[in-house]
Amino acid sequence: MVCLANSRKIGGRCVAGIRTDGGGWLRPIGDRKDGTLFPSEADLDDGTEAGVLDVVVVDVAEPRPSSYQPENWLLGPTQWRLMDRPARGKVLERLREHLVHGTALLGNTSDRIAASTFDSSPNESSLALIRPEEVRWIHTTNWRGRPSARVRFKLSGADYDLSLTDPIWEDKVKAKPEGTYSSSDLGISSEQDLMLTVSLGEPLNGICYKFVAGVVLL
């Protein structure tokens, strides 16, 4: 798969990508209640960690879909192998084929979905690759008084404001004083094609929140 997210998650990481064989999204999960991967479980055979746009071979044992995350597969025992860094050629073309268009993102135009929504109708997708518009990066303080990174953007005219959990870009935002920043403020050139991987998380107090799990620059 092409790794499109190695996201911070309580207790570990959440990794996801698009299969290079045309099979769509894949989210390898650990054999734990919330599916969290320990950081070491996403280590590659060259000693590095799987990163955005790495092409990696991932050992998965069996599908483990949930009602809200249909892309989940249980992680197998074999260490991941790095095939290419970064992805190129036809593999990159396949990414653009998966871009989501329209105003609704993972089912609606909100930053959350009630978990009960999926009790009678399982979710069709919990991962999306988008090309955002009017992007702003925000260093703020969350309700616990801790530093927080968020991304504000438009998608076909709809406004979104989501938590940022890509650890590399989260650190970039938090390294700035509290405030709102443009992409150029973070070193992103206007010539680069900026895409975001958006994921729907596990239920928290009955709510599944959307978050930006990966920042993809081509």
C-alpha positions in Angstrom: 0.0 0.0 0.0 0.9 3.7 -0.3 1.0 5.0 3.3 -1.1 8.1 3.6 -1.3 8.4 7.4 0.8 7.4 10.4 -1.3 9.3 12.9 -0.9 10.0 16.5 -3.4 8.1 18.6 -3.7 7.6 22.4 -1.4 4.7 23.3 0.2 4.4 19.8 -0.5 5.0 16.1 -3.2 4.7 13.5 -1.8 3.8 10.0 -3.7 3.8 6.8 -3.1 3.8 3.0 -4.3 2.9 -0.4 -3.6 -0.6 -1.8 -1.5 -0.6 -5.0 -3.4 -3.5 -6.4 -6.6 -1.4 -6.7 -8.2 -2.8 -3.6 -8.9 0.6 -2.1 -8.2 1.7 1.5 -6.4 -0.4 4.1 -6.1 0.3 7.8 -4.0 -2.3 9.6 -5.0 -2.6 13.3 -3.6 -4.3 16.4 -5.3 -7.1 18.2 -6.6 -4.7 20.9 -10.1 -3.3 21.7 -9.5 0.0 19.9 -7.1 -1.4 17.2 -4.2 0.8 18.2 -0.9 0.0 16.7 2.2 0.3 18.9 4.8 2.5 17.1 7.2 -0.5 16.7 4.5 -2.4 14.8 4.8 0.2 12.0 8.5 -0.1 11.8 10.0 -1.0 8.4 12.7 -3.6 7.6 15.2 -0.8 7.1 14.8 0.5 10.7 12.7 3.5 9.8 9.0 4.2 10.5 6.4 4.1 7.8 5.8 7.6 6.5 3.4 9.4 4.2 4.0 8.4 0.6 6.1 5.3 1.5 5.2 2.2 -0.6 5.2 -0.6 1.9 4.3 -4.3 2.1 2.1 -4.9 5.1 1.3 -8.3 6.5 -2.4 -8.6 7.4 -4.1 -11.7 8.7 -7.8 -11.2 8.2 -10.4 -8.4 7.7 -11.7 -6.9 11.0 -14.2 -4.3 9.9 -16.3 -2.4 12.5 -19.6 -0.7 11.8 -17.8 2.6 11.6 -14.4 1.6 10.1 -14.9 -0.9 7.3 -11.3 -0.7 6.1 -9.8 -2.4 9.1 -7.6 -5.5 8.8 -5.9 -7.4 11.6 -2.1 -7.0 11.5 0.0 -10.1 10.8 3.3 -11.1 12.4 5.7 -10.3 9.6 7.6 -7.0 9.7 6.7 -4.4 7.1 8.9 -4.0 4.0 9.8 -0.7 2.4 9.4 -0.9 -1.4 9.7 2.7 -2.5 10.2 6.1 -0.9 8.5 8.2 -2.1 5.8 6.7 -4.3 6.0 7.6 -7.9 4.6 7.0 -11.4 1.4 5.0 -11.7 1.2 4.7 -8.0 0.8 8.4 -7.6 -1.8 8.5 -10.4 -3.8 6.0 -8.4 -3.9 8.5 -5.5 -5.6 11.1 -7.6 -8.2 8.6 -8.6 -9.2 8.3 -5.0 -9.7 12.0 -4.4 -13.1 12.7 -2.8 -15.1 15.6 -4.3 -18.3 17.4 -3.2 -19.2 19.1 0.1 -19.9 16.0 2.2 -16.9 14.5 3.9 -17.3 10.9 5.2 -21.0 11.2 5.2 -21.8 14.8 6.2 -20.5 18.3 6.5 -19.9 18.2 10.2 -16.7 17.4 12.2 -18.5 14.4 13.8 -21.0 11.6 13.4 -23.0 9.9 16.1 -21.8 6.3 16.5 -25.5 5.2 16.8 -25.8 6.2 13.1 -23.9 3.0 12.2 -26.0 0.6 14.4 -28.5 -0.1 11.6 -26.4 1.0 8.6 -22.7 0.2 8.7 -20.4 3.0 7.4 -19.3 2.8 3.8 -16.0 4.6 4.4 -14.0 6.0 7.3 -11.1 7.3 5.2 -10.9 10.0 2.5 -8.3 11.7 0.5 -9.2 15.3 -0.3 -7.7 18.4 -2.0 -8.7 21.2 0.4 -9.2 24.9 -0.4 -8.4 28.0 1.6 -6.3 26.0 4.2 -5.4 27.5 7.5 -3.3 25.9 10.2 -4.2 26.7 13.8 -2.2 26.5 17.0 -4.7 26.8 19.8 -5.6 25.4 23.3 -8.0 22.6 23.8 -10.7 22.3 26.5 -8.1 20.7 28.8 -5.8 23.7 28.4 -3.3 21.8 26.4 -1.7 22.9 23.0 -3.7 21.7 20.1 -3.2 21.8 16.3 -6.1 22.1 13.9 -6.7 22.5 10.2 -9.4 24.8 8.8 -10.3 24.5 5.2 -13.1 24.4 2.6 -14.2 21.4 0.5 -16.4 22.4 -2.5 -17.5 25.4 -0.5 -18.3 23.6 2.8 -16.3 24.7 5.9 -14.4 22.3 8.0 -12.3 22.7 11.2 -10.6 19.4 12.2 -8.0 18.2 14.7 -4.6 17.5 13.2 -3.0 14.3 14.3 -0.2 13.8 11.7 2.7 14.0 14.2 5.1 15.7 11.8 2.8 18.6 10.9 1.3 18.7 14.3 4.7 19.5 15.6 5.2 22.2 12.9 2.0 23.9 13.9 2.7 23.7 17.6 6.2 25.1 17.1 4.6 28.4 16.1 3.1 30.9 18.6 -0.6 30.4 19.2 -2.4 31.8 16.1 -3.6 31.0 12.6 -1.1 30.4 9.7 -1.2 30.0 6.0 0.4 27.0 4.2 3.3 29.2 3.1 3.9 30.1 6.7 4.6 26.4 7.2 6.9 26.1 4.2 4.4 24.7 1.8 5.0 26.1 -1.7 2.1 27.1 -4.0 3.6 24.8 -6.6 3.0 21.8 -4.4 -0.2 19.7 -4.6 -1.6 19.7 -1.0 -3.9 16.8 -0.1 -5.2 15.7 3.3 -6.1 12.2 4.6 -9.2 12.5 6.7 -10.1 9.7 9.1 -13.1 8.9 11.2 -12.1 7.8 14.7 -13.5 5.3 17.2 -16.5 6.4 19.2 -15.7 8.7 22.2 -18.7 9.2 24.4 -20.9 8.1 21.6 -19.4 10.3 18.9 -17.0 9.5 16.0 -14.9 12.5 15.3 -13.2 13.3 12.0 -9.5 14.3 12.0 -6.7 15.1 9.6 -4.5 12.0 9.9 -2.1 12.7 7.1 -0.7 15.7 5.2 0.2 14.7 1.6 2.5 16.9 -0.5 3.2 16.2 -4.1 
